[in-house]
Amino acid sequence: MDSYRDLQAWRVGLSLVKEMYALTKKLPKEELFELVSQMRRCSVSVLANIAEGFGRFTFADKANKYTIARGECTEAEALILIIRELGMVKAEETKSILSLIDREGKLLSGLIASCRQHQ
């Protein structure tokens, strides 16, 4: 594997970012600097940590960055559940992105486990 862009976790994460941006466009303008900003930042952080982890030298460092990315996935999920509970979006509008988050979390767990086997 030559690049972090070759990782399935990167490709799914990129889809997650795209869906997050599309979903947050539906939120009220007054949330632009609050929930919208936080939701976008955590989804982008997933990708940033995957890229950074790929570039790290030791497996322990890689696992650490992939673990941070997985935490950002959990944050994204929590924020989506919050906007749904607040009635800002309908449950149906969150199904696809929640599925992506679940898939991304599993991919990241696999990367973490793989790195830990090599330690």
TAJO-V494973 format. One record per helix or strand. SS is the DSSP state (@ for helix, = for strand). FROM is the first residue (numbers start at 1). TO is the last residue. If there is no record, write none. Layout:
# TAJO-V494973
<<SS | FROM | TO> <SS | FROM | TO>>
This chain:
# TAJO-V494973
<<@ | 4 | 6> <@ | 8 | 24> <@ | 29 | 55> <@ | 59 | 85> <@ | 91 | 117>>
